[in-house]
């Protein structure tokens, strides 16, 4: 049966909520979704093309905004508070479960679903063992089309690093790294971390706008801003860049 409701692109904002994010970094992170909501309100065609969810993570991970149309009446945007450590594994495991649930529901509701986009913001190193977060990330992103094994709904992952985030670690989270639309990571390279998070919000909004407009023209997939359009204090890197 032909889908009658069109195609949607789900965006998942995943925010580090460990104690190191307290203060201006958390306050700035809490202003991201109101800015996204305003951007969608200013370009109402986007509400028919994109959906948003927010997950925060510390020692555990929580869905603090279920996937939704942010312009829907009654939508309450989350207010994040710092707690605990920095478990990347918890974030990746919850993402896998939540994406599977959300995509299944959207399809049941009559939508076609573009591959989800994950914007992953962290200011430090994971506190779980490397083998744990690597295994959880593989379960989230690996899929073999030949054998149909793995997670077929794997997302595009765009890491954002601020303050003490390790570029070498975050680089491992870029996905995919090859193909027609390889992803990139964005790093805070100048200025204070709060300003960097605000700039990262601009990258997210730019991507939402460009991707939604592209979908309206019949194209597909997430579009990231080119380097020349990045806000001051940010730089982007590919999986081929080296860090020591």
C-alpha positions in Angstrom: 0.0 0.0 0.0 1.4 3.4 -0.9 2.3 5.7 2.0 0.0 8.6 2.1 1.6 10.7 4.9 4.9 11.3 3.1 8.5 10.9 4.4 10.0 11.9 7.8 13.6 12.4 9.0 14.0 11.7 12.7 16.6 13.7 14.6 17.9 12.5 17.9 19.8 15.1 20.1 21.9 13.1 22.5 23.5 15.2 25.3 26.1 14.4 27.9 24.5 15.1 31.3 27.5 14.2 33.5 28.6 16.4 36.3 31.3 18.0 34.1 28.5 19.6 32.1 27.1 21.6 35.0 27.0 25.3 34.8 27.1 27.3 31.6 27.5 24.2 29.4 24.3 22.6 30.7 22.5 26.0 30.6 23.5 26.4 27.0 22.5 22.9 26.1 19.1 23.5 27.5 18.6 26.4 25.0 19.2 24.1 22.0 15.7 22.7 21.6 13.9 26.1 22.1 16.0 27.4 19.2 15.2 24.3 17.1 11.5 24.8 17.9 11.7 28.4 16.7 13.6 27.5 13.6 10.8 25.0 12.7 8.2 27.6 13.5 9.9 30.0 11.1 9.9 27.4 8.3 6.6 25.5 8.9 7.1 23.2 5.9 9.7 21.4 8.1 7.1 20.2 10.6 5.9 17.8 7.9 9.4 16.6 7.2 11.2 16.2 10.6 10.7 14.8 14.0 12.9 15.4 17.1 13.8 13.4 20.2 16.2 14.2 23.1 18.2 11.7 25.1 20.5 12.6 27.9 23.1 10.3 29.4 25.3 10.1 32.5 25.8 6.8 34.4 22.5 5.9 32.7 20.6 7.3 29.7 17.0 8.7 29.5 14.6 9.7 26.8 13.7 13.2 28.0 11.7 14.1 24.9 9.9 11.4 23.0 10.2 11.7 19.2 7.7 14.3 18.2 6.7 17.3 16.1 8.0 20.1 18.2 5.2 22.4 17.0 2.5 20.1 18.2 0.3 21.7 20.9 1.3 20.6 24.4 4.9 19.7 23.5 7.0 20.3 26.6 10.7 20.7 26.0 13.1 19.1 28.5 15.2 20.8 31.1 18.4 18.8 31.6 20.2 18.6 34.9 23.7 17.1 35.5 24.2 13.8 37.3 26.8 11.0 37.5 29.4 9.9 35.0 29.7 9.6 31.3 28.5 6.2 30.0 28.6 6.2 26.2 27.5 2.6 26.2 24.2 3.6 28.0 23.5 6.2 25.4 24.1 3.9 22.5 22.1 1.0 23.9 19.1 3.3 24.6 19.4 4.8 21.1 19.2 1.4 19.5 16.1 0.5 21.4 14.4 3.9 20.9 15.1 4.2 17.2 13.7 0.7 16.6 10.6 1.5 18.6 10.1 4.9 16.9 10.7 3.8 13.3 8.3 0.9 13.8 5.6 3.3 15.1 6.1 5.8 12.3 5.8 3.1 9.7 2.7 1.8 11.4 1.3 5.4 11.2 1.7 5.4 7.5 5.0 7.3 7.1 8.1 6.4 5.1 11.2 7.0 7.3 14.6 8.3 6.2 17.6 7.1 8.1 17.7 8.8 11.5 20.3 11.4 12.4 22.0 11.4 15.8 23.8 14.6 17.0 25.9 13.4 19.9 27.3 16.1 22.3 29.9 15.4 24.9 32.5 17.3 26.9 34.7 14.5 28.1 35.9 10.9 27.9 33.5 8.0 28.5 33.7 6.6 32.0 32.8 3.0 30.9 35.3 0.5 29.6 36.3 1.0 26.0 35.2 -2.5 25.1 31.7 -1.7 26.5 31.0 1.5 24.5 32.6 0.1 21.4 30.4 -3.0 21.6 27.3 -0.9 22.2 28.2 1.4 19.3 28.7 -1.5 16.9 25.3 -2.9 17.9 23.8 0.5 17.0 25.6 1.1 13.7 26.6 -2.2 12.1 24.4 -3.8 9.4 25.3 -6.3 6.7 22.9 -6.0 3.7 24.1 -9.2 2.2 23.3 -11.4 5.2 20.6 -9.0 6.7 22.4 -9.2 10.1 22.8 -6.3 12.5 20.7 -3.2 13.0 19.0 -2.2 9.7 17.7 1.0 11.2 21.2 2.2 12.1 21.5 6.0 12.3 23.8 8.6 10.8 25.9 9.8 13.8 27.5 13.2 14.0 29.6 13.8 17.1 30.1 17.2 18.7 33.0 17.7 21.1 33.5 20.6 23.6 35.9 21.3 26.4 37.8 18.2 27.4 36.3 15.8 24.8 38.9 13.6 23.2 38.9 14.1 19.4 40.4 10.7 18.9 37.6 9.0 20.8 34.8 11.1 19.2 36.2 10.4 15.7 35.4 6.7 16.3 31.7 7.7 16.5 31.5 9.2 13.0 29.1 7.0 11.0 29.1 6.3 8.2 32.6 7.2 7.2 32.3 6.3 3.6 29.7 6.3 0.8 27.7 9.1 -0.9 27.2 11.0 2.3 29.9 10.4 4.9 29.3 12.1 8.2 31.8 14.4 10.0 32.4 15.5 13.6 32.5 19.0 14.9 34.9 20.2 17.6 35.2 23.3 19.9 38.5 24.8 18.9 38.3 28.4 20.2 36.3 30.4 22.8 34.4 29.2 25.9 32.6 25.8 25.9 29.2 27.4 26.4 29.6 29.5 23.2 30.8 26.3 21.5 27.6 24.5 22.4 25.5 27.5 21.2 27.5 27.3 17.9 26.7 23.6 17.7 23.0 24.4 17.9 23.5 26.5 14.8 25.0 23.5 13.0 22.0 21.4 14.1 19.5 24.0 12.9 21.4 24.5 9.6 21.3 20.8 9.0 17.6 20.5 9.9 16.7 23.4 7.5 18.9 22.1 4.6 17.7 18.5 5.0 14.1 19.5 5.2 14.3 21.7 2.2 16.1 18.9 0.3 13.3 16.4 1.2 10.7 18.9 0.0 12.4 18.8 -3.4 12.3 15.0 -3.4 15.9 14.2 -2.2 16.8 12.3 0.9 19.2 12.1 3.8 20.9 14.4 6.2 22.8 17.4 4.9 25.6 19.0 7.0 26.8 22.6 6.6 30.0 23.1 4.6 33.1 24.2 6.5 32.8 27.8 5.1 29.4 28.2 6.8 30.5 27.0 10.3 30.1 29.5 13.2 33.3 30.9 14.7 35.0 28.6 17.2 34.0 25.3 15.5 35.9 23.1 13.0 34.8 19.9 11.3 36.8 16.8 10.7 36.4 13.5 8.8 37.2 10.0 9.9 40.5 10.3 8.0 41.8 13.1 10.1 44.5 12.2 12.6 44.8 13.2 16.3 47.6 12.5 18.7 
